[in-house]
Amino acid sequence: MKFFIDTANLDQIREAQALGVLDGVTTNPSLMAKEGITGEKNIIQHYIDICNIVDGDVSAEVIAVDFEGMVKEGEALAALHPQIVVKIPMIEEGVKALKYFSDHGIRTNCTLVFSAGQALLAAKAGATYVSPFLGRLDDVSTDGLALIEEIRLIYDNYAYETEILAASIRHTMHVVNCAKIGADVMTGPLSSIKGLLNHPLTDIGLAKFLEDYSKGNQ
Ligand code: E4P
C-alpha cells in the first residue's frame, strides 16, 4: 500500500518524508488556502517545493471546470515537474479531460468520487488514480469503507489499472481497513500515518527492556 500525505504544509511533508514511508502527496485548493498559499504564481512555486521534498507523485488540482480550461491548466501543471499528477474533478467535462490526458500520456487523479459508478467511469476514461472520499461519506452517515470495497471488486472484475487512492482518511483505522480491503494508496493527515506507530504495550515493553538493561550494567 502506498502512503500519501494529504496536506500542503511543508513541515508536515518533510516530517512524513523523514519517516521513510512516504510515497507521495495530495493537495487541493482548500489545503493550499489553509497554508495561506494564494495566487497562481505562489501555488505553482509551492507544487515545485513539494516535489523537491518528496520522491513520489504530487497531485495538483485544476481550477477550471470546462474541458478546454482543464486541458490547458493540466498540461501546464504536468510540465512543472515529472512527479506532478493532474487532479481532475469527477464531472462530465472532467471525464473528457481524463480521457484526453490518458491519450496524451499525462497522469491523472480523479477527485471528488463518492460512488462506485463514478469510479467505474473514471477507470473507463483512463484515470491513473481514483480518489473516493471515505471520510466525507462517513460524515453523512454513509459507509465510506463499503465504497472502497465496491470499487476494489469492480476494478478486479475487469483488471482496470486505475489505482484506488482512498482519500479523506481521518484516522489510523481508516488506513488499516483500507489496507485490508486492498486499496492501492491511502492519503491522509500526518496523524493518520504517525498514529500507526502507537501501542501502549510497545512503550511499556521498551521501558522495561531499558530498565533491565541498565540494572544488568550497573
Ligand atoms: C483528496 O485528495 C483530498 O485532498 C482529501 O483527501 C479530502 O479530505 P477531507 O475530507 O479531509 O477534506
Boltz pocket constraint, residues with backbone or C-beta under 6 A from the ligand:
constraints:
  - pocket:
      binder: B
      contacts: [[A, 6], [A, 26], [A, 27], [A, 28], [A, 111], [A, 131], [A, 133], [A, 135], [A, 136], [A, 167], [A, 168], [A, 169], [A, 187]]
      max_distance: 6.0
